[in-house]
Amino acid sequence: MDYTHYQSPFSTRYASEEMSSIFSLQNRFSTWRKIWVSLAEAEKELGLNISHTQIQELKDHVNTINFEKANQFEKECRHDVFAHILAYGEDCPKAKPIIHLGATSCLITDNADVIIMKDALKLIRKKTAFLMQVLANKAIETKSMPVLSYTHFQAAQPTTVGKRICMWLNDFFIDLKELDYRLKEISFLGLKGATGTQASFLELLKDKEKVKKLESLFAKKLSFANVFIISGQTYTRKQDSLVLDTLSNLAISAHKISTDLRLLAHEKEIEESFGKNQVGSSAMPYKQNPMLNERVCSLARYVLTLCENPKYTASLQWLERTLDDSANRRLCIPEAFLATDTILDLLINIVQNMKINPSVIQKNLSHELPFMATENILMASVNKGKDRQVIHERLKEHCLKAKNEGVNTDLLEEIANDKEISLNKAELNAIIANENFTGMAEDQVDEFLKDVIYPYLQK
């Protein structure tokens, strides 16, 4: 590692090897060379004077890039694509005359960007689906575990841990469907020439149908079914915006689950795993901070802000093209993918290893459940012949006292000692134990997983 110059935290600290490789310079420039090979192959098949020997020479040097030579050429000509044409030509002297035939720079860079984004989307999809499977497993394990739910982060009615997990899972299910749609719809620039008119290819082939066939062959060789019919020199930058919106939605789901887990860590109901030698604070030895979830939230906010960038770029493209998109796209597109990839890896780790504390969950629920059961207690007292309005007032007084005095007051004990209410501790415990407090939470988990999640993941 070079400690004397800035390096992105994604390459040194956060992102996976897989995603880093997808956005590496090696992959970027070898993809350029694959595009040059596919272009030459398609042109040969349409009758241009290109030999098998030339194409084989190009193929033999797809991955053997002399970066020092390419960088030197770029310093001289100040054009990255032209520099790599020159470097490729030196590697392939026989093929040098036909490299980039009929092409413009954006044919290479835009098509390469789409290939790279598609590969990155596939990796994001794979990890999203795996995260969903991990969440589904946890939901099954905890579908019947009662837990205190919260609205406004104030105690509400009981739910189950599994039901809450399915709420997180549902968000990622929506994201997965959006990923699948985006992968289906993502489109190639194809062979459009300097201003999108395909004039250079028509000049080469002298036949409009051959130009169409050339583009179709080219796209097929690079495994693309969708090709933009209409473009300027570049494909519409709205496509970048839509792709990053998909990542943005994943960031929303990630921020939501990690925020919830941070809140639950405060309640000590669900905690991150904590290693034997892990340090939570340099000053406070007892600290076990939810630092992985905090990192997810931090990176999710970064993705959300990055996804604004392509919107400005798309709206500010001039006519058939301008170059003020280039530097921006080199930064925001890779980093949005690298950050999203990191987020998914973190969440998979968090969910697989999170510590669910049933005793704390039960303690917190037991403390609040008597307040939630007061309506049932009211009805039970009335069934014994008591005056509803009187009992309502008595229960309100006991609740306010317990709330004001906090954990030092046992609400059920107070109610049991109130002769006006006429319910003993056993009767009160029976009311509290009523399983209907969690409603249909367990059934919803079973239905959601069986009818929605598992069939989609199995596809």
ABEGO torsion letter per residue (X at the ends): XBAABBBBAAAAAABBAAAAAAABAAAAAAAAAAAAAAAAAAAAAAGBBBBAAAAAAAAAAAABBBAAAAAAAAAAAGBAAAAAAAAAAAABAAAAAABGBGBBAAAAAAAAAAAAAAAAAAAAAAAAAAAAAAAAAAAAAAAABBBBBBBGGBBBBBBBAAAAAAAAAAAAAAAAAAAAAAAAABBBAEBAEAAGAGAAAAAAAGBAAAAAAAAAAAAAAAGBABBBABBBABBBAAAAAAAAAAAAAAAAAAAAAAAAAAAAAAAGABBBBBBAABBABAABAABBBBAAAAAAAAAAAAAAAAAAAAAAAAAABBEAEBAAAAAAAAAAAAAAAAAAAAAAAAAAAAAAABBBBAAAAAAAAAAAAAAAAAAAAAAAAAAAGBBAAAAAAAAAAAAAAAAAAEAABBAAAAAAABAAAGBBAAAAAAAAABAAAAEAAAAAAAAAAAAAAAAAAAX
